[in-house]
């Protein structure tokens, strides 16, 4: 759910990420009226912070690798990935392109 405006009191936030989750519902901060806040509202669990660093490192490594492979190899990897995530019941054939899949599920833009 996305909101254009919201009035929030984060002064009673009691667990990691509660402030982030609440604020992430807003389309922009212009529609926010913040009534209260506490330190816990924006705290991040240490394990989550560590995993975020791991994911960022891995993303950089993969981006570097993808930058070094050719177009045909990239197409092959895309195809292999899609075959692995798309169930037979979905009616999607492996020949469908990413653009076709996007249009099928989200309509043409």
Secondary structure, DSSP 8 states (H G I E B T S, - for coil): --BS-EEEEETT--STTHHHHHHTTBS-GGGEEEEEE-GGGG---HHHHHHHHHHHHHHHHHHHHHHHS-HHHHHHHHHHHHHHHS-GGG---TT--HHHHHHHHH---
